[in-house]
Amino acid sequence: MTTDPRVKTLTPVFDRFTDTREMLDHARQQSDEFGLDDYFVVDVDSHREPNAHWREVLEFMENPVMRSNSLATLDARGTMMYVPYPGPGASGVSSQSMFGRVPHQDPQAEAVEGVTRHRDIELSRRAMDAIGINVQVIFPTSLLGLGMSPLAEGEAQAAYAYNRWMIEAFCAEEPRIKFMPYLPLRSPEMSLRIVREFAGRPGVVGFLVTSIRYSPVHDNQFMELYAAIEETGLPIAFHAGPTWDDDWMKTMNRFISVHALSFVHCNMVHLTNWIINGLPERFPRLKVIWVESGLAWVPFMMQRLDHEYLKRTSEAPLLTRLPSEYMREMYYTSQPMECDDHDLLEATMKAINAETQLLYASDWPHWDFDLPSSILGIRFLDAKAKRNILGLNAARLFNLTEGPGVG
């Protein structure tokens, strides 16, 4: 116990055992105050932690040696965080809950009694009902670092197993939960198989690339994959994340620094490669979403890429328009929305055509999650824009058909 007067010790109110409904009691009150029942709210980025369910997931791992080795390590250590197939690459993820922040994402900690559905479905429904969410797209937290695994085949095997488990154990049982199957880019063959096998399955609304990876998204080996996704009519999403394993991030001595830059840096690189190499021209019907990078970086990239392109157009011969024009047709999720300067936020939303291109995201249950009030409280947005951002843009993008204002 510290005696330093500069350090205040607070009596814990919430911990990882706290019931979601208690944790989000004020959110429920707030949703009532804003009349969220009259809105169709789609949360395009939320998370569950699969660590407690790896034994179920591994039943779907097709490589028998990898499955056996993973189960043996799971028995020995009790977690998949140290198994060589999913990790490493999650050092940033493991730092999220430091310094007193509530790690409210342990699916084994919160009590779930008297329900017959999967416990994580129950926990997801508790959060959705409290926050005022109609539909929630869920991503696996610890797999965000899977793209940094040294074993490409391990990434492919773990991704396929998790995708099958998520679709068959979750989406088939709960229509309010949606999912974007994970694409292990270092295995274009497995990625293509995942698209062809899972497109059209219940709850599948797109496909996910974790952005913490060094795969050049413009490599020719991915062109057949992008063509297949475009043919489905579903979007491809690039989900950012934190990592301390990148050489630039290793120069930082505080997680706040890593958190500020890591989530943005990875998507800046992938977006630049995507546009400058002409992928919007090669796949004009392929819709692209940039997830969990906030918004402040987007106008910067618009200006920066336009400025460079106008001076060196010969290096981007496939482009027929300014990079910013392609960016205005892409989609962006709101969380974590930088809203401390409303003038800058207003300019940002104008730059990205937020009324049609911005998608609400909570990032629940992470420590910096945003409620729907983060959108409803923006003074310069009119009622139509708020409805679009909270859910109708996502309804159109994902072909959802149920809810207020959807038709």
Disulfide bonds with the S-S distance in Angstrom:
none
